[in-house]
């Protein structure tokens, strides 16, 4: 392995460093998305049961225990459940926007590695070809042939390693970009559902209070009619 690195020239070290950074970023993103993995439907169903009962403390505890960005946005919205719909929508939107940088973390770095690695490989190729033509210009045949072989070998190694770093890096970038977009969509969906749950629950409570008041007023009018009839008699 050390001989392979020595024959690859100085640019091989840069490619190995890019490969190491890309691997670290990929592992970090895999762990992040694994930790934030949650079934949004189950979370919304549990929160809906608590919100319809008016048990906002239970809903807050459940959203705080659940992992992921969707649960954090729901928790931030439930904390201010007494605000109007427009304010709740703004709070949910702001909480979702705060989650986006955390979701997109290091993706640009992975994309940059996928772009830079082939360029570094081309620089190594150019360096190897320059070394080859320097050996061609020398007069001694044996040293010239050995130098040409070494320069061509360096060119091939750096080109191949640059592509070997760039292709998986770009594939991982596309994979994480797709997961990022899906997670942002789930955050928006969860935020809308939480706002609708709070407002619908509030409307149901108000409708129930109105019906109770109507029933009380109807009972009072009946009692007044009965009392008026009895007094007339």
ROSEVO-862317 format. One line per field, with one value per residue: chain; x, y, z of N, C-alpha, C in turn; residue in three letters. Coordinates in steps of 0.001 Angstrom, whole numbers. Atoms other than C-alpha are relative to their C-alpha. Layout:
N
cadena: A, ...
neast: X, ...
nnorth: Y, ...
nup: Z, ...
caeast: X, ...
canorth: Y, ...
caup: Z, ...
ceast: X, ...
cnorth: Y, ...
cup: Z, ...
residuo: Ala, ...
END
This chain:
233
cadena: A, A, A, A, A, A, A, A, A, A, A, A, A, A, A, A, A, A, A, A, A, A, A, A, A, A, A, A, A, A, A, A, A, A, A, A, A, A, A, A, A, A, A, A, A, A, A, A, A, A, A, A, A, A, A, A, A, A, A, A, A, A, A, A, A, A, A, A, A, A, A, A, A, A, A, A, A, A, A, A, A, A, A, A, A, A, A, A, A, A, A, A, A, A, A, A, A, A, A, A, A, A, A, A, A, A, A, A, A, A, A, A, A, A, A, A, A, A, A, A, A, A, A, A, A, A, A, A, A, A, A, A, A, A, A, A, A, A, A, A, A, A, A, A, A, A, A, A, A, A, A, A, A, A, A, A, A, A, A, A, A, A, A, A, A, A, A, A, A, A, A, A, A, A, A, A, A, A, A, A, A, A, A, A, A, A, A, A, A, A, A, A, A, A, A, A, A, A, A, A, A, A, A, A, A, A, A, A, A, A, A, A, A, A, A, A, A, A, A, A, A, A, A, A, A, A, A, A, A, A, A, A, A
neast: 824, -893, -614, 1035, 150, -1201, 17, 1087, -396, 495, 1435, 725, 333, 1184, 1152, 303, 636, 1368, 754, 264, 1015, 1266, 491, 479, 1263, 1036, 377, 727, 1345, 748, 409, 985, 1298, 476, 543, 1214, 1004, 1209, 1223, 732, 1407, 191, -187, 1164, 1150, -116, 230, 1414, 787, -191, 499, 1469, 417, -466, -1161, -1172, -1217, -346, -475, -1349, -930, -191, -825, -1358, -656, -202, -1202, 130, 356, 1457, 440, -418, 897, 1288, -155, -53, 1339, 900, -311, 747, 1270, 1077, -83, 854, -494, -1079, -1221, -448, -611, -1319, -893, -345, -887, -1310, -624, -452, -1171, -1155, -441, -575, -1473, -440, 232, -893, -1371, -1106, 303, -827, -1355, -48, 93, -1287, -966, 294, -475, -1432, -826, -512, -946, -1277, -528, -552, -1265, -985, -290, -869, -1303, -677, -410, -1153, -1145, -327, -689, -1337, -851, -236, -1018, -1310, -698, -267, 1171, 530, 680, 1138, 1104, 524, 714, 1250, 934, 434, 901, 1281, 661, 558, 1157, 1120, 459, 739, 1256, 927, 419, 887, 1337, 468, 493, 1066, 1247, 798, 362, 1160, 1154, 444, 612, 1355, 810, 313, 844, 1357, 517, 218, 1239, 1136, 147, 570, 1423, 693, 73, 1079, 1266, 258, 328, 1370, 937, 58, 779, 1407, 494, 242, 1116, 1232, 359, 516, 1340, 914, 267, 882, 1319, 592, 413, 1189, 1144, 362, 692, 1319, 843, 325, 959, 1296, 564, 439, 1227, 1075, 330, 709, 1362, 744, 273, 1013, 1288, 441, 405, 1278, 1024
nnorth: -1209, -1153, -99, -514, -1432, -682, -48, -860, -1396, -842, -248, 1143, -296, -853, 835, 817, -881, -229, 1239, 142, -992, 438, 1142, -498, -705, 984, 710, -927, -195, 1250, 48, -1065, 389, 1150, -498, -778, 843, 72, 125, -1243, 305, 425, -1162, -874, 666, -157, -1400, -335, 507, -891, -1353, 23, 42, -1200, 337, -536, 398, 1342, -141, -562, 1035, 996, -589, -173, 1313, 526, -547, -507, -1392, -154, -93, -1290, -1029, 177, -459, -1463, -514, 318, -856, -1262, 455, -961, -1101, 162, 888, -640, 16, 1388, 347, -643, 694, 1294, -252, -389, 1178, 845, -609, 223, 1381, 244, 68, 1240, 1098, -151, -145, 709, 467, -758, 531, 1246, -368, -592, 1095, 672, -842, -300, 1207, 205, -1052, 354, 1106, -547, -660, 1062, 501, -979, 73, 1214, -176, -911, 805, 915, -717, -349, 1174, 197, -960, 414, 784, 1378, 783, 767, -915, -588, 965, 112, -1232, -12, 939, -574, -1118, 523, 683, -1041, -572, 942, 157, -1184, -89, 1029, -265, -1166, 478, 898, -835, -889, 693, 283, -1245, -605, 876, -235, -1339, 111, 772, -844, -1099, 525, 163, -1345, -538, 728, -389, -1354, 150, 524, -1088, -903, 698, 88, -1328, -328, 857, -439, -1240, 351, 685, -971, -871, 794, 263, -1252, -206, 952, -470, -1151, 474, 666, -1041, -669, 904, 22, -1255, 49, 894, -681, -1075, 615, 454, -1173, -519, 918, -249, -1275, 217, 749, -885, -970, 697, 249, -1252, -405, 811
nup: 0, -27, 1311, 895, -267, 470, 1457, 448, 19, -1104, 77, -543, -1393, 13, 324, -1175, -986, 457, -205, -1435, -391, 564, -762, -1297, 234, 329, -1223, -872, 551, -181, -1404, -235, 536, -759, -1264, 242, 654, -808, 775, -254, -222, -1396, -870, 125, -619, -1446, -364, 226, -1133, -1149, 277, -17, -1399, -691, -835, 706, -718, 483, 1382, -57, -465, 1061, 1061, -514, -40, 1347, 646, 1348, 256, 19, -1391, -555, 543, -670, -1382, 4, 303, -1107, -1140, 148, 569, -242, 952, 1178, 1040, 771, -814, -87, 1278, 58, -936, 590, 1132, -520, -598, 1103, 622, -877, 147, 1328, -18, -637, 937, 1150, -486, 666, 1350, 937, -85, 762, 1418, 371, 148, 1268, 1097, -85, 133, 1371, 356, -626, 797, 1244, -332, -132, 1340, 646, -661, 476, 1394, 5, -418, 1097, 1076, -482, 173, 1435, 434, -471, 1003, -397, 386, -1119, -926, 692, 6, -1362, -322, 761, -637, -1269, 274, 488, -1118, -856, 691, -43, -1382, -441, 755, -480, -1368, 21, 372, -1050, -1098, 452, 358, -1208, -687, 658, -231, -1379, -36, 551, -949, -1152, 462, 63, -1355, -539, 561, -578, -1396, -14, 339, -1185, -983, 418, -198, -1436, -522, 407, -733, -1400, -37, 226, -1188, -1068, 364, 10, -1390, -547, 566, -638, -1366, 89, 411, -1152, -942, 543, -144, -1416, -302, 620, -794, -1253, 270, 307, -1270, -771, 608, -362, -1410, -80, 487, -1022, -1141, 421, 34, -1381, -617, 589, -611
caeast: 0, 2813, 4480, 1208, 928, 4520, 4079, 855, 2660, 1816, -1737, -2655, -2526, -5068, -7372, -7058, -7917, -10992, -12032, -11716, -13746, -16432, -16666, -17010, -19743, -21641, -21537, -22660, -25616, -26614, -26676, -28602, -31361, -31512, -32071, -34745, -36626, -40212, -43668, -45446, -48904, -48520, -47211, -50098, -52626, -51292, -51222, -54747, -56111, -54611, -55558, -59207, -59418, -57802, -54833, -52148, -49683, -49825, -49436, -46381, -44823, -45417, -43950, -40948, -40265, -40515, -37271, -36836, -37555, -41298, -41753, -39763, -41908, -45066, -43770, -42971, -46479, -48251, -46457, -48426, -51722, -53770, -52711, -54823, -54474, -52333, -49865, -49759, -49015, -46152, -44710, -44865, -43223, -40425, -39806, -39606, -37155, -34913, -34766, -33680, -29991, -29699, -31137, -28940, -25777, -22579, -24415, -22576, -19307, -20108, -21089, -17834, -15814, -17597, -16616, -13072, -11856, -11761, -9990, -7344, -7007, -6491, -3828, -2078, -2368, -831, 1929, 2680, 2754, 5091, 7366, 7173, 8168, 11022, 12348, 11884, 14085, 16915, 19547, 20039, 17734, 17378, 16537, 14273, 12229, 11907, 10913, 8308, 6802, 6704, 5087, 2436, 1746, 1268, -1109, -3232, -3384, -4468, -7047, -8554, -8584, -10133, -13033, -13247, -13732, -16040, -18574, -19590, -19503, -21953, -24211, -24310, -25058, -28055, -29260, -29038, -30587, -33615, -33968, -33625, -36429, -38697, -37991, -38716, -42000, -42902, -42094, -44408, -47135, -46777, -46836, -50051, -51709, -50785, -52178, -55382, -55689, -55397, -57822, -60356, -60227, -60758, -63757, -65261, -64913, -66541, -69368, -69910, -69995, -72504, -74724, -74567, -75532, -78409, -79658, -79442, -81260, -83961, -84428, -84635, -87259, -89292, -89068, -90143, -93141, -94140, -93818, -95878, -98621, -98718, -98915, -101751, -103706
canorth: 0, 2419, 1589, 2251, 5642, 6542, 5656, 7675, 10933, 13869, 14340, 10871, 12115, 14810, 12217, 9984, 12934, 13708, 10058, 10057, 13271, 11969, 8721, 10594, 12845, 9860, 7984, 11075, 11600, 7938, 8087, 11378, 10086, 6859, 8813, 11009, 8062, 8205, 7283, 10611, 9033, 7336, 10539, 12602, 9988, 10081, 13871, 14054, 11895, 14184, 17428, 16406, 15692, 19027, 17270, 19545, 18633, 14989, 16034, 18123, 15238, 12825, 15208, 15856, 12129, 11436, 11814, 13766, 17124, 16537, 15990, 19141, 21255, 19768, 20480, 24108, 24571, 22866, 25067, 28048, 26312, 29252, 31583, 32259, 30120, 32646, 32910, 29133, 28779, 31265, 29478, 26094, 27564, 29183, 25982, 24041, 26529, 26118, 22375, 22742, 23646, 20648, 18378, 19783, 19757, 18714, 17982, 20784, 19394, 15986, 17609, 19605, 16423, 14798, 17783, 18323, 14700, 14314, 17669, 16589, 13349, 15337, 17418, 14210, 13015, 16226, 15971, 12400, 13341, 16237, 13831, 11428, 14045, 15152, 11612, 11451, 14524, 12781, 10974, 7774, 5036, 2966, 5870, 7292, 4099, 3772, 7420, 7095, 4047, 5800, 8935, 6944, 4861, 8001, 9393, 6247, 5931, 9511, 9437, 6172, 7162, 10537, 8823, 6237, 9003, 11171, 8575, 7196, 10720, 11986, 8936, 9432, 13131, 12292, 9735, 12153, 14943, 12753, 11885, 15568, 16571, 13825, 14823, 18500, 17441, 15425, 18438, 20670, 18049, 17536, 21287, 21734, 18790, 20044, 23513, 21971, 19707, 22616, 24831, 22027, 21121, 24767, 24961, 21817, 23236, 26495, 24646, 22518, 25617, 27261, 24190, 24094, 27747, 27173, 24259, 26313, 29234, 26927, 25401, 28850, 29980, 26849, 27498, 31106, 29954, 27483, 30112, 32613, 30007, 29125, 32776, 33411, 30551
caup: 0, 823, -2470, -4264, -2567, -3357, -7007, -7169, -6551, -4285, -5567, -4368, -782, -1611, -3160, -104, 2136, 10, 163, 3959, 4368, 2009, 3952, 7264, 5840, 4424, 7730, 9646, 7298, 7466, 11263, 11206, 8953, 10933, 14164, 12602, 11126, 12392, 11134, 10776, 10616, 13997, 15575, 14195, 15347, 18905, 18975, 17541, 20352, 22991, 21250, 20774, 24482, 25296, 26907, 25478, 28220, 27133, 23498, 24398, 26285, 23414, 20831, 23091, 23454, 19720, 17719, 14533, 12972, 12526, 16257, 17088, 14750, 16265, 19775, 18916, 17505, 20417, 22926, 21547, 20914, 22215, 19377, 16255, 13138, 11251, 14124, 14524, 10821, 11085, 14118, 12372, 9272, 11270, 13225, 9959, 8488, 11524, 10841, 7200, 7880, 10185, 7489, 4710, 6822, 4950, 1687, -86, 1200, -277, -3566, -3572, -3052, -6000, -8165, -6900, -6906, -10732, -11024, -8531, -10488, -13690, -11962, -10983, -14566, -15874, -13278, -14342, -18036, -17328, -15480, -18435, -21017, -18794, -18901, -22653, -23023, -21159, -23103, -21072, -22382, -19193, -16917, -19615, -19867, -16101, -15752, -18505, -16842, -13489, -14959, -16837, -13750, -11692, -14322, -14384, -10588, -9966, -12764, -11584, -7928, -8725, -10479, -7718, -5155, -7279, -8456, -5019, -3575, -6174, -5777, -2005, -2559, -4752, -2208, 717, -1363, -2034, 1633, 2531, 186, 1505, 5108, 4376, 2770, 5872, 8073, 6036, 6114, 9863, 10535, 8545, 10278, 13753, 13009, 11654, 14693, 17114, 15215, 14662, 18340, 19245, 16883, 18386, 21897, 20865, 19118, 22218, 24412, 22071, 22117, 25909, 26087, 23659, 25707, 28886, 27293, 25928, 29381, 30963, 28434, 29121, 32834, 32271, 30247, 32920, 35631, 33597, 33052, 36714, 37710, 35234, 36718
ceast: 858, 693, -985, -165, 1209, 14, -1111, 340, -650, -1513, -827, -384, -1242, -1260, -384, -665, -1455, -866, -353, -1088, -1367, -593, -548, -1347, -1128, -450, -798, -1429, -857, -507, -1064, -1381, -550, -611, -1307, -1099, -1202, -1194, -892, -1466, -288, 144, -1221, -1243, 35, -252, -1462, -872, 116, -620, -1521, -553, 373, 1192, 1278, 1302, 453, 529, 1417, 1021, 261, 862, 1433, 751, 329, 1253, -344, -493, -1504, -528, 390, -876, -1370, 48, 14, -1371, -955, 263, -782, -1365, -1136, 13, -953, 672, 1174, 1313, 549, 694, 1389, 1003, 440, 964, 1400, 732, 497, 1226, 1253, 544, 731, 1533, 534, -155, 996, 1471, 959, -334, 820, 1446, 151, -68, 1321, 1067, -214, 473, 1518, 852, 456, 1009, 1368, 640, 598, 1308, 1113, 391, 957, 1397, 775, 461, 1184, 1260, 429, 768, 1364, 953, 285, 1116, 1401, 646, 184, -1267, -640, -771, -1221, -1191, -619, -789, -1322, -1036, -534, -980, -1364, -769, -630, -1245, -1210, -559, -842, -1320, -1018, -504, -917, -1420, -587, -529, -1237, -1316, -803, -420, -1219, -1250, -543, -653, -1424, -920, -419, -870, -1457, -619, -269, -1310, -1225, -234, -580, -1486, -789, -125, -1137, -1364, -357, -385, -1439, -1006, -121, -826, -1484, -598, -350, -1225, -1318, -465, -581, -1418, -1016, -356, -962, -1412, -711, -471, -1246, -1244, -448, -750, -1404, -957, -387, -1034, -1379, -670, -525, -1271, -1182, -435, -762, -1451, -851, -363, -1069, -1384, -533, -460, -1325, -1172, -288
cnorth: 1259, 185, 559, 1507, 769, 118, 894, 1468, 807, 216, -1170, 228, 888, -808, -900, 834, 298, -1233, -191, 969, -400, -1180, 442, 708, -990, -761, 901, 212, -1258, -114, 1051, -424, -1240, 443, 742, -823, -177, -105, 1194, -277, -420, 1163, 914, -622, 133, 1423, 391, -475, 911, 1376, 31, -52, 1260, -243, 450, -337, -1389, 56, 570, -1036, -1032, 546, 223, -1327, -539, 616, 642, 1429, 219, 170, 1330, 1138, -95, 509, 1522, 610, -228, 875, 1310, -285, 997, 1172, -216, -853, 619, -6, -1417, -436, 608, -701, -1341, 176, 377, -1193, -954, 558, -167, -1421, -250, 0, -1264, -1184, 47, 95, -905, -507, 753, -474, -1287, 275, 597, -1076, -725, 814, 156, -1235, -259, 1067, -265, -1167, 466, 732, -1021, -590, 934, -41, -1237, 123, 953, -765, -951, 707, 512, -1164, -281, 916, -366, -932, -1461, -818, -692, 904, 628, -952, -159, 1250, 98, -927, 556, 1149, -468, -709, 1013, 617, -908, -129, 1197, 159, -997, 276, 1227, -377, -896, 761, 787, -729, -393, 1260, 648, -851, 171, 1379, -45, -755, 855, 1189, -449, -182, 1351, 591, -705, 396, 1408, -52, -527, 1064, 946, -648, -84, 1337, 390, -813, 421, 1279, -297, -714, 986, 851, -760, -318, 1238, 273, -940, 434, 1183, -406, -693, 1019, 727, -868, -90, 1273, 21, -874, 645, 1093, -553, -496, 1180, 589, -897, 227, 1313, -124, -729, 905, 1030, -653, -217, 1296, 486, -796, 500
cup: 0, -1340, -1025, 181, -511, -1520, -534, -5, 1107, -35, 517, 1456, 88, -306, 1170, 1101, -389, 207, 1472, 459, -542, 745, 1355, -152, -285, 1240, 940, -481, 146, 1430, 303, -496, 696, 1328, -192, -657, 931, -934, 345, 299, 1426, 965, -44, 634, 1520, 447, -172, 1150, 1213, -242, 37, 1422, 765, 897, -715, 720, -437, -1430, -37, 446, -1090, -1133, 465, 50, -1381, -624, -1340, -96, 33, 1425, 623, -515, 656, 1439, 72, -279, 1165, 1219, -41, -605, 188, -974, -1172, -1076, -770, 772, 152, -1293, -131, 919, -567, -1171, 466, 626, -1079, -691, 851, -122, -1321, 21, 656, -945, -1155, 395, -783, -1396, -1049, 19, -791, -1496, -486, -178, -1323, -1195, -5, -275, -1440, -430, 613, -743, -1315, 251, 192, -1340, -741, 605, -463, -1436, -115, 389, -1115, -1105, 442, -178, -1474, -493, 458, -1025, 344, -225, 1185, 955, -663, 8, 1384, 399, -738, 634, 1312, -220, -494, 1117, 949, -624, 104, 1417, 434, -757, 519, 1400, 71, -385, 1075, 1208, -433, -221, 1241, 754, -618, 190, 1416, 125, -532, 953, 1192, -404, -111, 1373, 661, -499, 568, 1454, 120, -337, 1195, 1085, -357, 218, 1479, 599, -344, 796, 1462, 124, -196, 1210, 1110, -312, -43, 1418, 658, -511, 632, 1413, -16, -409, 1159, 1033, -485, 148, 1453, 396, -592, 804, 1325, -221, -315, 1284, 815, -575, 326, 1444, 168, -461, 1033, 1177, -361, -45, 1410, 681, -560, 588, 1415
residuo: Unk, Unk, Unk, Unk, Unk, Unk, Unk, Unk, Unk, Unk, Unk, Unk, Unk, Unk, Unk, Unk, Unk, Unk, Unk, Unk, Unk, Unk, Unk, Unk, Unk, Unk, Unk, Unk, Unk, Unk, Unk, Unk, Unk, Unk, Unk, Unk, Unk, Unk, Unk, Unk, Unk, Unk, Unk, Unk, Unk, Unk, Unk, Unk, Unk, Unk, Unk, Unk, Unk, Unk, Unk, Unk, Unk, Unk, Unk, Unk, Unk, Unk, Unk, Unk, Unk, Unk, Unk, Unk, Unk, Unk, Unk, Unk, Unk, Unk, Unk, Unk, Unk, Unk, Unk, Unk, Unk, Unk, Unk, Unk, Unk, Unk, Unk, Unk, Unk, Unk, Unk, Unk, Unk, Unk, Unk, Unk, Unk, Unk, Unk, Unk, Unk, Unk, Unk, Unk, Unk, Unk, Unk, Unk, Unk, Unk, Unk, Unk, Unk, Unk, Unk, Unk, Unk, Unk, Unk, Unk, Unk, Unk, Unk, Unk, Unk, Unk, Unk, Unk, Unk, Unk, Unk, Unk, Unk, Unk, Unk, Unk, Unk, Unk, Unk, Unk, Unk, Unk, Unk, Unk, Unk, Unk, Unk, Unk, Unk, Unk, Unk, Unk, Unk, Unk, Unk, Unk, Unk, Unk, Unk, Unk, Unk, Unk, Unk, Unk, Unk, Unk, Unk, Unk, Unk, Unk, Unk, Unk, Unk, Unk, Unk, Unk, Unk, Unk, Unk, Unk, Unk, Unk, Unk, Unk, Unk, Unk, Unk, Unk, Unk, Unk, Unk, Unk, Unk, Unk, Unk, Unk, Unk, Unk, Unk, Unk, Unk, Unk, Unk, Unk, Unk, Unk, Unk, Unk, Unk, Unk, Unk, Unk, Unk, Unk, Unk, Unk, Unk, Unk, Unk, Unk, Unk, Unk, Unk, Unk, Unk, Unk, Unk, Unk, Unk, Unk, Unk, Unk, Unk
END
